[in-house]
Amino acid sequence: MWEDFKKFAIQGNVLDLAVAVVIGGAFGKIVSSLVDYIIMPLAGVLLGGYSFENLSVTIGDAVIQYGAFIQSVVDFFIISLAIFLLIKLLVRLKLQKEETKTEEEEAEVDPQIELLSEIRDLLKEENKLKGTE
């Protein structure tokens, strides 16, 4: 059983997932910091100093802090947008890299293949000329 677990844990997919979780957590902290310390204060200024976090309603003894919920929704949308833009950028960079690689492969034709292609074309023309005579 231990051997099976080691094989599973060392597989590339599990390691990739672990790295993704760690990086995702760090990225989430960065975006949360962006939202908390830059975007929301600016939104507060635009709203005349009005802050979402302090919005609440008291019903009996219960305090419902719906401002914190609004803040979480705004955080979610900003984090989602940031991840979307990051993935879009990475995909674009990957496509550019693949296009460059393809162009380099097309540009680098083996001289032997080029020579053989020329010989083939000459033989085809010669056969056409012989066929018409």
N, C-alpha and C positions, 0 to 999 in steps of 0.2 A: 504494500500500500504506500509506503514511504517513497519508493522508487516512482510509482505512478504520479504521486503528488509533485515530486521534483521535476519530472518530465513536463507536467502541466504548467508548473510555476515558471519554468525556464523557457517555455515556448515564447516565440516572438510576440504573439498577440497579447499575452498577459503582461509582458514587459512594456509593450507599447501603450497598453491601457494604463498601466501604473504611471508612466511618464506623462501621459495626457492628463490624468487626474491631478498630478502635482502641478503641472504647468497651468492647467485650467484654474486651480485654486489660487495660484499666484496672480494670474491674469484677472480673476474675479476681484481680488483685493485691489489691484491697480484701478480697475474700472469703478469699483465702489468708492475708492478714494477720490477719483475724478468727479463722480456724482456728488458725494458728500461735501467736498471742499471747494469745488469750482462751479459745477453746473447749478446745484441747488441754491447756493448763495446768490449767483447771478439771477436765477429765476426769482428768488426772493426780492432782489432789487427791482427787477422788472415788474413784480407784483406789488411794489410799494412797501417792501419790507415784510411781506406776508410769508409766513413759513408753514409748510405742510405738516411738519412733524408735531407741532403743538396743537393741531386740531383735535378736539375731543368733545364728546357729549357725555353728560352724566345722567344716568337713568337710575334713580334710587341710589343705592350704594355702589353701583357698577359704573366704572369709567370706561367708555368706549373710545379708544384712541384711533380713530379712522385716519388721522393724518399720517400715522406710521404706516398704515396700509397703502395710502396713496404714495408715500415715499418708496415703499417696496415695489409698487407697480412701475413707478418711474425708473427705479434702479434696474428692474427687469428689462424694460424696453431699451434702456441705454446699453446695458450689457449685451443684450441680443443684437443690437445694431453694431456694437463694436466687434463682436465675434463674427457677424456676417461680413463686415468690411475687411476684417483680418483674413478670413477664409477666401474671400473674393480676391484679395491682393495676392495671397499665396497661390491660388489657382492660376491667376494671370502670370505670375512669375514662373510657375512651372510650365505653362504653355509656351511662354517665350523661350525658356530654356530648351524645351523639346523642339520648337521650330528652328532654333539656332543649330541644334544638334542635327536635325534632319537636313538643313541647308548645307552644313559642313559635310555630311555623308554624301549628299548629292554632288557637291563640288569636288570631292575627292574620288575621282574615277581611277581605278587601277590602270596604269599604262598598258599592261598586257591585255586587259579587257577591251580597252579602246582600240588597240591595234587589231585584235581579233574581230571586233565589230567592223572596222574598216575593210578588212580582208573579206569578211562575209558580204558586205555591201558591194564590193568590187566583183566578187564571184556571182552575185545575183545579177548585176548589170551585164556581166559577160554572158551569162546564160540567157538573158533576155535578148541580147544581140544575136546570139547563135540561133535562137528560136525564130527570129524574124527573117533570117537569111535563107 
